[in-house]
Amino acid sequence: MTKDLDSRKYKLIQEIMKLDNEEALSKLEEEVESIQQEEVFWTAIKPLRKTLTLEQMIKEQNYKPIEKDEFFKMVDELEIEESIEELLSMLD
């Protein structure tokens, strides 16, 4: 750590030591805990690779696209009677 960073920490500790307000101290504790949790989170989240192409993902996940005829056959089997507009309005 740099001297400047150590100095800032020391000054912050001194200011905390001056506090006589329980509520203010509780807020500080919560904030410190929040910062620590955020640091742990971002330390745990690391990309597995620097680059990944769509082709690599398809190969690794053994993706097999559905055939057009098979897709429309499945759609017909659903027997959906509502129009596209009606179906979309159901999403609201």
Secondary structure, DSSP 8 states (H G I E B T S, - for coil): --HHHHHHHHHHHHHHHH---HHHHHHHHHHHHHHHHHHHHHHH---S-S---HHHHHHHTT-----HHHHHHHHHHH---S-HHHHHHTT-
